[in-house]
Amino acid sequence: MHSNQYESVIGLEVHIQLLTKSKAYASDPATFGSHPNSNISVITLGHPGTLPKVNKRSIEFAVKLGLACGCNITRENQFARKNYFYADLPKGYQITQDKTPICTGGTIHIKTNSVDKDINITRIHLEEDAGKSMHDQDPYDSLIDLNRAGVPLLEMVSEPEMTSAEEAGAYLTEVRKLVRYLDICDGNLEEGSMRCDANISVRLKGDPNLGTKVEVKNMNSIRNVQRAIDFEIQRQIQMCETGQRIDQETRSFDAVNGSTFTLRSKEKANDYRYFPEPDICPVIVEQSYIEKIRSEMPALPNELHKRFTVDFQLSEYDAGILTENKQIALFFNALSNLTSNYKAAANWINGPVKSWLNENGLEIDSFPLKPAAIAELISLIDAGQLNFSIASQRVFPEMLKTPEVSAIDIATANNWIQANDSNELQGWIEEAIAKYPGKVDEYKAGKTGLIGLFMGEVMKISKGKADPKTSSQLLKEALDKA
């Protein structure tokens, strides 16, 4: 295949399940994991005589996401019925937005090894989810769970501006990070609370016309979205190279063998017979309401990343790691108000703190120490009272056991305070030099790297209490005179 002659064009549709207590147009619980078909009512099922009512919190969440992405917020929001007939769609139609999506425009900024660019957003609209069909629970029948039917969704549709699986993965990662920072969705692709459909086509480089679009569904992780896109790009290029016609269709992804397969054909555009939802009046979003939400917006990942790199002079890598998780970013932000040694603070969070959290399978919300405790450790190291090794391997574990006891009290009680007394240091240095007389001769003959051997012995003799900086200086002087 001459794959380098082709380019791919990718657009993503991301369905974001909102963290509301009730459903989009009914008071049924929207909780995940309930007994099948228990979170339903006559309103969810669309029984005659029932009337839907818009969930106010879903409007708030939509405005939050729109503001975070720099979108235009639609003032008059009308709702529509999208008609199609699936077994897990109890009303036979879906309440959605057609002509007046609540958010238009805006961007998601992505960075990969090769690109740094904005992906434009076409629209973000409110709608309700369908139920769930399960085909692997019974050997003969498909089972239907309608608990998810009516759960509020935001559908974010991008422009077809991504050109690789890597860019699509970066886009999804940023969207997931954003909805988690805003606390509007948990972003869990495995449980289906965030889902992605990828629209993929290929064309010869330089061709202004788009190729035939294929939609791929049912991918339960960002990695699988990337795998599906990579497979589909190569499949379409191979078809072009062998003169085959690419049909417009919907395909699914098989995560076991990494391939896509046909679900249904889209020879013609779907006729959803949209018409205005007669039971819901237009929802007017006032500017004062938008400004109130804007004033309550949390710090967003891009803002924090900029602060960490520009104000704190941290590396792109450190800032990226710190902003991956909202609670980690906020913990570091609080720590940065208590110390000016921002690099040390980043090292503590990305090192010992995260290691302890990973080992114990916990989130930072369950971390027993407050930012002030980490700031104290940094202060003791900066003052030369502790070195990092003693602080991280001895004092820190004891602090985790007894969070109410300060670092200085723990270090003092265990005789871990670093020695700066030159006489005491001199004694340890002389003992270390005396242990390796032959190595002293080698050092004086030019093998200056042996100073590490002597320094290690000094730390061993002092049980880690020797101040490395002062000890290193005194040790070099002693070896030069030996």
N, C-alpha and C positions, 0 to 999 in steps of 0.2 A: 504493500500500500504506500502511496505517496502522501502520507498523513500530514507532512509538513506543508503541503499545498492548501490545506483546509484550515478553517477557523470555526470555532464553535460559538454559538450565541445562546446564552442561558438567562432565563428569568425565573424567579422563585415566587411561589405563593405560600406564605407562612400563616398557618392557622394558630392563633394564640388563645388558649382557653383561659378565661378570666377567673381570678380568685375571689369571686363573689360568693356569698352564703346561699343565695337563691338563684334560680334560673333567670334567663333573659327576659321572659314575659310571663312568668308565673312564680308563685311563692314556694314551689317545690325545692327541697334542699339540692344543692349542686355539689355535694360532697363526693369524693372519689372513694371507691372500695366498699360501698354499701351493698347489702344483699340485692341480687338482681331484681329489677322491676319493682323496687320499693320506693324510689324517689320520683313517683309519677302522680299525676292528678288528672281530673277531667279537662283542665286547661291545657296541660302538656299534650294530652291525647286529642285535643281539638273537638271535644264533644259539642253538639249543637247547643247554642245558648250561652256558651262560655265566652269571656272576653279577656284577651291578653292585656298586660300592663307593662310598660317599659321599666326595666330595672335601672334606677337612677345611678347606682354605683357603676354600672357598665358604661354609661355616658362619661362619668368622671374618669374612668380608666382610659377610655378612648382619647379624651382630651389630653391626659397626661402623656400618652405615647406620642400623640401628634405634636405636642410642644417639645418633647425630647428629640424628635426627629426634624424639627423646624418646619412642620407642615402648616398649611392653611386649614383653619378649623371652619367647617361649614356651619352657617348660622341656622338655616332651616333644614332640619333632618326629617326626611320622609322615609317611610318603610314600605317594603313591597313583599309580595308573595312570589316565591320562586317555585314553580310547580314541577315536581318529578316524583316518580313512584318507586321507592325502594322499601323493602320489608321493614327496615329500621327507621323509617320516617313516618311516624304514626299519623300525622295530619294529611299526608300526601302533598304537602308543600312546606317550604322553609321560609320563615320570616327573616328578611335580610334588607339590605339597602341596595338599590339599583342606580337611580339617577343622582342621588345626593349622598355619596359616601361622606362620613363625618370628617375625614382628613384627606387632603390632597396635597401633592407635592412633597417636599422634604427629601432628606437623604440619610443613608447609612454610610459612615466612613469605614473603609476597610484597609488593612495593611497586610501584605504578604511579602515573601522574599523578593518578589519582582514588581509589585505594584503598590501604590499608595494613592487611593482615589475614592471619590464619592459614588455610591450607587443611588440613582434617583428612584424615588418611590412614586408609583402611579396613584395608588389610593390605599386607604385603610378604611374598611367599613365594618359595621356591626352586623352580626347575624347569630342565629342559634345553631347549635350542633345537632347532628342526627344521633340516633341510638347506635348500638354496636352489634354487628352480626358476628357470631362465633362459629367457625366451621370445624374446629378441632376438639370440641367437647363431647360430641356424640358421633358414633360411627355411621349413623344413617341420616340424621337431620341437622340442619343449621339452627342454632339457638339465637334468640334475640333478647338483648338487655336494653331496655329503654331508659335506664337511669341517666344516660348521657344526653338523651333527647331534650333539647331546650336549654342546655348549658350555654352561657354566653361566650361568644367568640369574637375576636377581632381578626379579620383577614387582611394581611399586609401583602400587597402585590407590588413587586419591583418592576422596573423597566428591564427589558432584556439587554443588560449591559455587562453581564459577567461573561468571561471568556474561558474559564477553566473550573475544574472541580475545586481547586485550591481557593479560588476567589469565592465560590459559592459557600465553601466551608467557613471562610473568614466572615462572610456576610451573616450566616446563621449564628456563628459564635457571638457576633456583636449584637444581633437581635436578642438572643437568649440572655446575654449579659444585661442588656438594657431593660428588658421586662422584669428581670430579677431585681435590679436596682430600684425600679419603680414600684416593686411589690404588687404587680398586677397579674403575674403568672409565675409558676415555679419553674417553667422552662424545661420540664422533664419530658424529653422525647420518648423515652422508654415506656412511660405510662400514657403517652398520647396527649399530654396537656399542651404540648407544642408539636405541630405536625407540619410537614413541608411537602409540597408538590413541586417538582422541577419541570420546567418547559425547556426542551433542548432541541436545537437544530444545528446543522452544519452547512457551510457554504465555502466555495473557493475564495481564497484571500483576495480582497479587492472587489468582490462582487457586491454591489449595493443592495441586492435583493436577498431577503431572508429565505432560508430553506424551509422545508416542511417541518412544522413543530410537532414533537412527540412529548406527551406528558407522562411523567413517571411518578407513581404514588407508593405509599406503604413502606416508608423508610424510617426506622425507629432510632436512628442516631445520626449525628453529624457525619461520622465516618462512613456510614452506609449511604448517606446522600452523596458523598464524594465518590464512593465506589460505583454507585448506580450511574452517575454522570459520566465517569470515565468509561464505563462499559458502553453506555449508550452512544457516546461520541465515536468510539471505535467501530461500533456496529453500523452506525450511519455512514461513516467514511467508507467502510468496506462495501456497503450497498451502492454508494455512489461510484466507487471504483469498478464495480462489476456490472454497472448499468441497471441496477434494480431500482424500482420506484419505492420511495419512502412514503408510507401511508400515515395520514394524521390519525393518531390513535392514543389511547390511554394504556400504559403498561405498568406492571408491578415489578418490584425488585425481590429477587430471591437471594437472601443474605448468605445462604449456605454455599451456593456455587458462584455468587457474585454476578449474576446475569439478570437481565430484564425479560419479561414475557408479556404477551398481549392479554389485556383484560377486556377491552371493548374497542370497537372501531369508532372513529369520529369522521366518517366520510363527509357528513354535513354538520353545520353548526347546531349545537343543542338548542331546541326550542323550549325554553323554560316558561314561556307565556307569562312573563313578568306583568303584574298589574299592581296598583297601589293597594296596600293593606287597608281594608275598609274599617277595621276595628281599632286602629291606632292613629291618633291625631299626630300631626307633625310635632317634633320636639324642637323647641327654639333654644339655642345655646347663646346666651347673652355674653357680651364682651366682659362684663363685670365678673361673670362666673369663670370665664377663661382666665382672667387676671388673678382671681382668688386662687385657682389651682396653680397658676404659674408661681405665685408667691410661696406656695407650700411645697414646691418641687424639691426633692433631695438632690444632693450633689451627684452628678452623673459621671460615668466612668471616664469619658473623654476630658471632663473638667479636672477630675482628680489626677489623671495621667499627666495632664499639662502642668498641674501644680507640682507633682512629684519630680518631673524632669526639669522644669524651668526654675521653680522656687527652691527646691531641695537639691537640685543638681544630681539626681539619681540617673542611672543608665536607663535606656529604653527597656532593657531586659527586666531590671528590678521593678520599674514602674508597671510594666505589663503583668508581672507575676502578682504584684500587690493589688492591682485593680481587677484581677480575674473574678474575685469573690467580693461581693459588697461588704459583708461583715468584716472580712480581713482588711479591706481598704479603710473602713471606718475605724477599726482598732488602731491601724497604723496612723491614721489621721489624728486620732486622740493622743497617741504616743508622741507624735511630732510636735504637739503643743507643750510637751514636758521635757524635751531634749532638743538641742540644736545639732546633735551628732546624728544626722538623718541616715547616713550610710550604715552606721552601727545599728540603728533602729530597724532598717530594712533587712540587715543580715540576721538580726535576732528573729524577726517575724518569718522570713523565708527559710531560716535554719532551724534552731531548736524548737521554736513555737510550733511551726508546721509539722515538724517531725513528731512531736508529742501528740498533736491532733491526729495525724495519720495512724500512728501506732495504736491509738485508743479509739479510732473510728468516730471521732467527735468533730463538731463544728466549733468555730471560735466563740459562739454564744455560750458554750459549755466550758470554756477555758477558765480555770480557777483563779488566775491572776489578773489583776487590773493593769492597764497601761502604766500606771505609776510604779508598779513593781518592776517592770522591765526597764523603765527609765532609771530606777535606782541602780540596777545592775550596770547599765551603761555608764552612769555617773561614777560608780566605784572603779570600773575599768579605766575610765578616762583620768581618774585621780591617781591611778597607779596602785590602788589598794587591792585590786584583784586583777589577774590576767584572764583572758577569755576562756582558757582551758578550765581553770578552777571554777570560774563563774558558770560555765555552761554544763560542765560534767559533775560538779559537786553541789554548788550553791543552788542552782536552778532546780534540780530534782528535789532538794529539801524544801524549797519554797512551794513547790507543787503539792507536797504532802501537808505543809502547814502554811497556807496562804496568809494567815494572820500575823506571821512572824516576818520581820523585815530581813532583807538580804544582809545588811551589816550585822545584825544580831546573829544570824545563822553563821556567817563567816567568822565572826569573833568567837562564838561559842565552840567552833570546831578548829580554831587556830589556823584558819585559812587566809588570814589577811597577809597580803604580799609583803615580803621583807625588802626594805629599802636601805637598811642600815649597812653601810659599806664594810664594817668590821665583820658582821655576820656573813655577808656575801663573800667577803674575802676568804673566810674559813672554808666555805663550801667550794670555792674555786680552787683553793690549794689542795683540798682533798681530791677533787676531780683530776687535777693535773698529776698528782702523785700516783694515781691509779694507772696512768698510761704514759710511763716515761719514754717508751719507744716512739709513741705517737707524737710526743713533744718534739723529738728530733726531726721526725718527718715534717711536721708543721713548719719548723724553722728552716727546713731544706726547700720549702716552697709549696708544700701541700696545704695551702691555707683553708681548703674546704674542710679540713679536719676540725675546724672550730665548732662545727655542728655536733661532732661526737662529744666534745668537752661540754658544750652547752647542754646537751641532753643529759649528761651525767650530773651537771649542776642541778638541773631541774629534778632529777631523780633523788639526789641526796637531800634537797630542800623540800621534797614532797610537793613540788609545784609552787612553793611559796616565793621563790626568787623572782624578783622583778626582771623580766627578760631584757629590757632595754639597758638598764644599769648593769646587769650581770654580763651582758655581751661586751660592753665597753671595758669593764674591769678585767674580764677574761682575756680579751685581746692584749691589754696592757701586760698582764701577768705572763702570757705566752711569749710575748716579744722580749721580756726580761729574763725568761727562764734559760 
